[in-house]
Amino acid sequence: MLIHNTLTVLPAGEGHAVGRHDLYIEGSDIAGIDEAPEGFAPNEVIDGTRLLTIPGLVNAHAHTYMSVMRNAADDLGFTDWLFGTIIPIERHLEPQDSYWASLLSQAEMIRSGTTCFNDMQMHAGQTPRAVVESGMRAVVCRALAGDARNRDDQRIAEALRERDEFAGCDRLTFRLGPHAPYTCGPGYLHMVADLAREEGMGIHMHIAESQDESIRVWAQHHCTPVEYVRDAGIFDAPTVAAHCTRVSASDRAILAEYGVSVATNPASNMKLGNGFAPVPELMEAGVNVCLGTDGAASNNAQNMFREMGLLALVHKGAREKARCVSADDALRMATRGGAEALSLACGSIEVGKKADLALLDLDAPSLTPLGNPVSALVYAANGSEVDTVIIDGKVVLRHRELTTIDEERVRFEVTRICERLGLSRV
């Protein structure tokens, strides 16, 4: 495939450079920028004259099965939200529900330029099954919980079994997902850490999400959630720590020392009254910060453009410093930051990287006038500008039409699930 004469966002140090380029895609990879590979003969040429091409966005923390709970548990504090509403609904979810819900989330993500996501699921095998069909790239983990008296080995067996079952899909990788410090005892975490090292797997975990969590961990273990997880050996494996809204200077030093990536989720964290991660301080400490939506039960969207805008704005307002998180910072966290956290060869437009791209319509009102393209992506765009999405070298959205997902069928199935669960109000 050749994308001809497209305005392109390329990496430039910690920032970005924007200019017109020809992009050559061969198989699943970016094979050339301005210079065609030897013997290159495109099967398809996309005229990029009125398109802005960016690396596909990387959603570094999601629960795609939660789309069935969108708008079902709003204006609640974290504890009431999770234990009073979400967990009771989850008890009635069936495995097939998670499949359709994940497809719905993936349709929303593709439409708004996300090409890769890091998912914590509750029904093993359902998100991977949906990924195989949608064409997205994903890192998946089965949520794990337990303590010395209740190890829940069945969930661990499920996690390893689905990794082996979907080993043939290059777009899927798997991690272990100990849920959180308040659902995983120290002995259980030690066991998961040992398993991660033995199997060569990374970790995806909620850490320091709320004040209640920090108070509970301190009361039980006399340490912070970050210290608690570190002492259990979790950080000895590559770790994505979701949220981290309550992290001290010493916590930030620990995260940097162990190379832990922090996935910040501004919309979800603010909506649940948990505040937000101290992103400027994490950056200053040398922590790789990436960006996620969390699940639709708490966000309530799976739109990374919305998250980029919030990420850049909330810290400016809270600290009264207009330069503390720039548009370049936000875009980097939503692309390269996520790819680095997940050890994936995507997130930037470079020769040899995966051809995961989003092409935006430059004639969209929100991008007119364009001005600074990176600023436009973070402060003006809302995701509706996405015209075409390419993942692994294949078109999954063409002129705003999904090519791999039967959206009408997905909406029908999700509506039926919501009616069965008593979540539909109209």
MODA-V350885 format. One record per residue. N is the residue number from 0. SS is DSSP state (@ for helix, = for strand, . for the rest). NEAR is the number of other C-alpha atoms within 12 Angstrom. Layout:
[[N	SS	NEAR] [N	SS	NEAR]]
//
This chain:
[[0	.	30] [1	=	33] [2	=	39] [3	=	30] [4	=	23] [5	=	33] [6	=	31] [7	=	36] [8	=	40] [9	=	35] [10	=	27] [11	=	16] [12	.	12] [13	.	21] [14	=	23] [15	=	29] [16	=	22] [17	=	24] [18	=	26] [19	=	24] [20	=	30] [21	=	33] [22	=	45] [23	=	39] [24	=	41] [25	=	30] [26	.	24] [27	.	27] [28	=	30] [29	=	37] [30	=	30] [31	=	28] [32	=	30] [33	.	22] [34	.	18] [35	.	23] [36	.	22] [37	.	11] [38	.	10] [39	.	18] [40	.	14] [41	.	20] [42	.	15] [43	.	18] [44	=	18] [45	=	28] [46	=	23] [47	.	28] [48	.	23] [49	.	25] [50	=	36] [51	=	44] [52	=	45] [53	=	49] [54	=	45] [55	.	51] [56	=	56] [57	=	56] [58	=	57] [59	=	55] [60	=	48] [61	=	51] [62	.	52] [63	@	51] [64	@	45] [65	@	45] [66	@	45] [67	@	47] [68	@	43] [69	.	30] [70	.	25] [71	.	28] [72	.	32] [73	.	25] [74	.	20] [75	.	24] [76	.	25] [77	@	29] [78	@	22] [79	@	18] [80	@	26] [81	@	22] [82	@	16] [83	@	17] [84	@	25] [85	@	33] [86	@	20] [87	@	17] [88	@	28] [89	@	26] [90	.	15] [91	.	22] [92	.	30] [93	.	22] [94	@	22] [95	@	26] [96	@	39] [97	@	39] [98	@	37] [99	@	42] [100	@	45] [101	@	50] [102	@	44] [103	@	42] [104	@	48] [105	@	53] [106	@	42] [107	@	37] [108	@	46] [109	@	51] [110	@	42] [111	.	40] [112	.	51] [113	=	51] [114	=	55] [115	=	54] [116	=	55] [117	=	54] [118	=	54] [119	=	46] [120	=	47] [121	.	39] [122	.	36] [123	.	40] [124	.	37] [125	@	36] [126	@	49] [127	@	47] [128	@	33] [129	@	38] [130	@	41] [131	@	28] [132	@	26] [133	@	42] [134	.	39] [135	.	54] [136	=	50] [137	=	48] [138	=	45] [139	=	49] [140	=	46] [141	=	39] [142	=	36] [143	=	41] [144	.	33] [145	=	29] [146	.	24] [147	.	17] [148	.	13] [149	.	16] [150	.	24] [151	.	23] [152	@	22] [153	@	18] [154	@	28] [155	@	29] [156	@	22] [157	@	26] [158	@	39] [159	@	32] [160	@	20] [161	@	30] [162	@	31] [163	@	19] [164	@	20] [165	.	27] [166	.	18] [167	.	13] [168	.	24] [169	.	23] [170	.	36] [171	=	36] [172	=	37] [173	=	44] [174	=	41] [175	=	48] [176	=	50] [177	=	47] [178	.	36] [179	=	38] [180	.	45] [181	.	36] [182	.	29] [183	=	35] [184	.	31] [185	@	32] [186	@	25] [187	@	33] [188	@	38] [189	@	28] [190	@	28] [191	@	46] [192	@	35] [193	@	23] [194	@	28] [195	@	31] [196	@	22] [197	@	15] [198	@	19] [199	.	19] [200	.	32] [201	=	36] [202	=	49] [203	=	46] [204	=	51] [205	=	43] [206	=	46] [207	.	43] [208	.	44] [209	.	36] [210	@	28] [211	@	24] [212	@	32] [213	@	30] [214	@	20] [215	@	22] [216	@	29] [217	@	20] [218	@	15] [219	@	17] [220	@	22] [221	.	14] [222	.	24] [223	.	35] [224	@	47] [225	@	45] [226	@	30] [227	@	34] [228	@	44] [229	@	31] [230	@	23] [231	.	26] [232	.	27] [233	@	44] [234	@	36] [235	@	30] [236	.	36] [237	.	30] [238	=	44] [239	=	52] [240	=	53] [241	=	50] [242	=	46] [243	.	45] [244	.	38] [245	.	34] [246	.	35] [247	.	23] [248	@	21] [249	@	19] [250	@	31] [251	@	37] [252	@	23] [253	@	29] [254	@	38] [255	@	27] [256	@	19] [257	.	29] [258	.	28] [259	.	42] [260	=	48] [261	=	54] [262	=	53] [263	=	52] [264	.	52] [265	@	45] [266	@	38] [267	@	45] [268	@	40] [269	@	31] [270	@	28] [271	.	31] [272	.	25] [273	.	31] [274	.	29] [275	.	37] [276	.	39] [277	.	38] [278	@	42] [279	@	31] [280	@	30] [281	@	37] [282	@	29] [283	@	18] [284	@	27] [285	.	22] [286	.	36] [287	.	40] [288	=	50] [289	=	48] [290	=	57] [291	.	54] [292	.	49] [293	.	44] [294	.	42] [295	.	37] [296	.	40] [297	.	39] [298	.	37] [299	.	36] [300	.	39] [301	.	50] [302	.	43] [303	@	51] [304	@	47] [305	@	38] [306	@	46] [307	@	45] [308	@	36] [309	@	37] [310	@	45] [311	@	40] [312	@	30] [313	@	31] [314	@	29] [315	@	21] [316	@	15] [317	@	20] [318	@	17] [319	.	12] [320	.	15] [321	.	16] [322	.	18] [323	.	26] [324	.	35] [325	.	32] [326	@	35] [327	@	36] [328	@	36] [329	@	47] [330	@	47] [331	@	42] [332	@	46] [333	@	52] [334	@	50] [335	@	43] [336	@	41] [337	@	47] [338	@	42] [339	@	31] [340	@	42] [341	.	46] [342	.	26] [343	.	30] [344	.	32] [345	.	43] [346	.	46] [347	.	43] [348	.	40] [349	.	30] [350	.	27] [351	.	25] [352	.	30] [353	=	35] [354	.	44] [355	.	48] [356	=	51] [357	=	52] [358	=	48] [359	=	44] [360	=	35] [361	.	29] [362	.	19] [363	.	22] [364	@	16] [365	@	24] [366	@	29] [367	.	18] [368	.	15] [369	.	26] [370	.	15] [371	.	22] [372	@	32] [373	@	35] [374	@	30] [375	@	31] [376	@	48] [377	@	35] [378	@	29] [379	@	28] [380	.	36] [381	.	29] [382	.	39] [383	.	31] [384	.	33] [385	=	44] [386	=	34] [387	=	39] [388	=	47] [389	=	49] [390	=	43] [391	.	37] [392	.	35] [393	=	33] [394	=	34] [395	=	39] [396	=	38] [397	=	24] [398	.	22] [399	.	26] [400	=	22] [401	=	33] [402	.	24] [403	.	27] [404	.	31] [405	.	22] [406	@	25] [407	@	16] [408	@	16] [409	@	30] [410	@	23] [411	@	18] [412	@	24] [413	@	33] [414	@	26] [415	@	20] [416	@	30] [417	@	31] [418	@	17] [419	@	18] [420	@	23] [421	.	17] [422	.	25] [423	.	17] [424	.	11] [425	.	7]]
//
